[in-house]
Amino acid sequence: MFESLMAFLHSLQGWPAYALVFGILVGSGFGLPMNEDILLVTAAALTLSGVMAPWPLIAVAWCGLLIADGLVAQQSPRVMVVT
C-alpha cells in the first residue's frame, strides 16, 4: 500500500502536487483529521525526490497554514482571547 501511495505522489508533477498540499492544509482548518506536520515533512521529502521545488512549496505551505489557522481562529473566537 505504501508503494502505491508513493507512486501516486510521484505522479503528481507540478501544480497538482502544490494544490494537493494546499487543499489538505486548508481542509485541516475545516476539521480534516490530518496532521499538518506529517504533511509538510512528506512534502519536503518529495522536494528531495524532485516532485516539487522548494520555494513554491514554502509559499504554498505558508499560505495554506495561514488560511487554516485563520479558519480555526474564526470558528472559535473565545479560545483566541488573551486575558
URGISUL-V802754 format. One record per run of one state. SS is the DSSP state (h for helix, s for strand, l for the rest). FROM is the first residue (numbers start at 1). LEN is the number of residues. If there is no record, write none. Layout:
BEGIN
ss=SS from=FROM len=LEN
ss=SS from=FROM len=LEN
END
This chain:
BEGIN
ss=l from=1 len=1
ss=h from=2 len=10
ss=l from=12 len=3
ss=h from=15 len=15
ss=l from=30 len=6
ss=h from=36 len=13
ss=l from=49 len=5
ss=h from=54 len=22
ss=l from=76 len=8
END
